[in-house]
């Protein structure tokens, strides 16, 4: 009975382990969730050449989180100024909105300009110096779009270019720029087809009893001792069994010369 109890404990333990493992497998199956990938950025103004300005204000997001920044800008020599700008980037989108721009002693201006990018789709607007030739060595361009090596697209609302001359350095000014790419959102894991109906218990649902619940119905006999089927006969020559006389049979005749009752003696 102790062996049966141990078997019950083992079976209960295996059932609990299978239930727990099955539940873990249900939620752990399938590939891990893939991380998102983004290439979003924006800035208000940037200039290279004789009056450089780093991208200001600027923002960048590669994890999908939306980030914002704002502020103005001014070159060290005061030939480029920007009153204010607000930039935003994240989640496959970016934008830049500026106001109060002036450069080259007022040769190029913009009261407002904006650029936006939405999952690779770009747009821009400018209210300022018309696109085209600027003075004798410069030019103005609107809505300048470029494709980047990482698959993202960039749009710049206004680009001013000044060619180099005798004793002067070439210069490029970019106003209101936005960059983005079609975002790759995190990939959700597989959805379980069914939910478990209950929480599995790590222990057996019942406590096995170490003693039998009832008395045996009969006395067990030895498993290997057979009962004799008959008593052996004694060794030696068996004695004949007398035969009983048959009812109604004629008795044997007496020997000749034997007197019988009723005989008359004969005188001689």
C-alpha positions in Angstrom: 0.0 0.0 0.0 3.0 2.3 0.6 4.1 1.7 -3.0 0.6 2.8 -4.3 0.8 5.9 -2.1 4.2 6.9 -3.6 2.8 6.3 -7.1 -0.1 8.7 -6.3 2.3 11.4 -5.1 4.5 11.0 -8.2 1.5 11.2 -10.5 0.2 14.3 -8.7 3.6 16.0 -8.9 3.9 15.3 -12.6 0.4 16.7 -13.3 1.2 19.9 -11.4 4.5 20.3 -13.3 2.8 19.7 -16.6 0.1 22.3 -15.8 2.6 24.9 -14.6 4.9 24.2 -17.6 2.0 24.3 -20.0 0.9 27.7 -18.6 4.4 29.1 -18.9 4.8 27.7 -22.5 1.4 29.3 -23.4 2.8 32.8 -22.6 6.4 32.3 -23.4 5.9 30.7 -26.9 6.8 32.5 -30.1 9.5 34.9 -30.9 10.5 37.8 -28.7 9.0 41.2 -29.4 11.1 43.2 -31.9 12.1 46.7 -30.9 11.0 49.7 -33.1 13.4 51.6 -35.3 13.0 55.3 -36.1 15.1 58.1 -37.8 13.3 61.3 -36.8 14.9 64.8 -36.4 14.3 68.5 -37.0 16.0 71.8 -36.5 15.3 75.5 -36.9 18.3 76.9 -38.7 21.8 75.8 -39.7 24.6 77.6 -41.5 28.0 76.7 -42.8 30.7 79.0 -44.3 31.8 82.4 -43.2 29.1 82.7 -40.5 28.5 79.1 -39.2 25.6 78.1 -36.9 25.1 74.6 -35.6 21.6 73.2 -36.0 19.6 75.3 -33.5 17.2 74.4 -31.9 17.4 70.7 -32.7 15.8 67.4 -31.7 16.3 63.8 -32.6 14.4 60.5 -31.8 15.3 56.9 -32.7 13.2 55.0 -30.2 9.8 56.4 -31.2 9.5 58.7 -28.2 8.3 62.2 -29.2 10.8 65.0 -28.2 10.5 68.7 -28.6 12.7 71.8 -28.4 12.5 75.5 -29.0 14.6 78.7 -29.1 16.3 81.3 -31.3 19.7 81.6 -33.0 22.3 84.1 -34.0 25.7 83.8 -35.8 28.8 85.1 -34.1 29.1 88.1 -36.5 25.4 88.9 -36.3 24.8 88.4 -40.1 22.2 85.6 -39.4 19.4 85.8 -36.9 16.4 83.8 -36.0 13.8 85.1 -33.6 12.1 81.8 -32.6 11.7 78.2 -33.6 9.8 75.1 -32.3 10.9 71.6 -33.4 9.4 68.2 -32.7 10.4 64.6 -33.7 9.3 61.0 -32.8 7.1 58.1 -33.8 7.9 58.4 -37.5 7.1 62.2 -37.6 9.0 65.5 -37.3 8.3 69.2 -37.8 10.0 72.6 -37.6 8.3 76.0 -37.4 10.3 79.3 -37.4 9.7 83.0 -37.5 11.7 86.2 -37.7 14.6 85.1 -40.0 17.1 87.5 -41.5 20.5 87.0 -43.3 23.1 88.8 -45.2 22.1 92.2 -43.9 18.4 91.7 -44.8 19.2 90.4 -48.3 17.3 87.2 -47.4 14.4 87.1 -45.0 11.4 85.0 -43.9 8.7 86.1 -41.6 7.7 82.4 -41.2 8.6 79.0 -42.5 7.7 75.5 -41.7 8.6 71.9 -42.6 7.0 68.6 -41.7 7.6 64.9 -42.3 5.1 62.2 -41.6 6.3 58.6 -42.2 8.4 59.7 -45.1 5.9 62.1 -46.6 7.3 65.6 -46.6 5.8 69.1 -47.0 7.0 72.7 -46.4 5.8 76.4 -46.6 7.7 79.7 -46.7 6.7 83.3 -46.4 9.7 85.4 -47.4 12.2 86.2 -50.1 11.1 84.5 -53.3 12.9 81.5 -54.6 15.4 82.2 -57.4 18.5 84.3 -57.8 19.8 86.3 -54.8 22.2 89.2 -55.7 25.1 88.4 -58.0 26.4 85.3 -56.3 23.5 83.8 -54.4 20.3 81.8 -54.8 17.2 80.9 -52.8 15.4 77.5 -53.0 12.2 76.3 -51.4 11.1 72.9 -50.4 14.4 71.2 -50.9 14.0 67.4 -50.5 16.7 64.7 -50.2 16.7 60.9 -49.6 19.2 59.7 -47.0 21.2 56.4 -46.8 19.2 55.1 -43.9 15.9 55.3 -45.9 14.7 58.5 -44.3 13.7 61.7 -46.1 14.6 65.3 -45.3 12.7 68.4 -46.3 14.1 72.0 -45.8 11.7 74.8 -46.2 14.3 77.4 -47.4 17.9 77.0 -48.5 20.1 80.1 -49.2 23.4 79.5 -51.1 26.2 82.1 -51.6 29.0 81.2 -54.0 32.6 81.9 -53.0 34.3 85.0 -54.5 37.5 86.8 -54.2 38.3 86.9 -50.5 34.9 85.5 -49.6 33.9 82.0 -48.5 30.9 80.0 -49.8 28.0 79.9 -47.5 24.8 77.7 -47.1 21.9 78.5 -44.8 19.2 76.0 -44.2 15.9 77.2 -42.5 13.2 74.9 -41.0 14.2 71.3 -41.7 12.5 68.0 -40.8 13.6 64.4 -41.3 11.7 61.1 -40.8 11.2 57.6 -42.2 8.3 55.1 -42.2 8.5 54.0 -38.6 8.9 50.3 -37.7 6.6 49.8 -34.7 7.3 47.0 -32.2 6.0 43.7 -33.4 3.5 42.2 -30.9 4.0 38.6 -29.8 1.5 35.8 -30.8 -1.8 36.0 -29.1 -2.8 32.8 -27.2 -5.8 31.1 -28.8 -7.3 30.3 -25.4 -6.7 31.4 -21.9 -6.3 28.9 -19.1 -9.5 28.4 -17.1 -7.8 28.4 -13.7 -4.5 28.8 -12.0 -2.6 25.5 -11.7 -1.7 24.4 -8.2 2.0 23.3 -7.7 0.8 20.8 -5.0 -1.5 17.8 -5.4 -5.2 18.7 -4.9 -5.6 16.0 -2.2 -3.4 14.6 0.6 -2.8 10.9 0.0 -3.4 8.6 3.0 -0.4 6.6 4.2 -2.6 3.8 5.6 -5.3 1.6 3.8 -8.8 3.0 4.1 -10.3 -0.4 4.9 -9.4 -3.9 6.1 -8.7 -6.7 3.5 -11.8 -8.8 2.8 -9.9 -12.1 3.1 -6.8 -13.6 4.4 -4.2 -13.6 1.7 -2.6 -16.9 0.9 1.1 -17.3 0.1 1.7 -16.2 -3.5 4.1 -19.1 -4.2 2.7 -22.0 -2.1 0.2 -24.1 -4.0 -2.4 -26.1 -2.0 -2.3 -30.0 -2.4 -5.1 -31.4 -4.6 -5.0 -35.0 -3.2 -3.4 -37.2 -0.5 -0.7 -39.5 -1.9 -1.4 -43.3 -1.7 0.8 -45.5 0.6 3.6 -47.4 -1.1 3.3 -51.2 -1.4 1.0 -53.9 -2.9 -2.7 -52.9 -2.4 -5.0 -55.4 -0.7 -7.9 -56.7 -2.7 -11.3 -55.4 -1.8 -13.8 -58.2 -0.9 -16.7 -58.5 -3.1 -20.2 -58.5 -1.5 -22.5 -61.4 -2.5 -25.1 -60.7 -5.0 -28.7 -60.9 -3.6 -30.6 -63.9 -4.9 -27.6 -65.9 -6.2 -27.6 -69.8 -5.8 -25.1 -71.0 -3.2 -22.4 -73.5 -4.4 -23.2 -77.3 -4.1 -21.5 -79.2 -1.2 -18.9 -81.8 -2.0 -20.1 -85.3 -2.9 -20.5 -87.7 0.2 -21.2 -85.0 2.6 -24.3 -85.9 4.6 -27.2 -83.4 4.2 -30.0 -82.8 6.6 -33.0 -85.2 5.9 -30.9 -88.0 4.5 -32.0 -91.6 5.7 -29.1 -93.9 6.8 -28.9 -97.0 4.6 -28.3 -100.3 6.4 -25.7 -102.4 5.0 
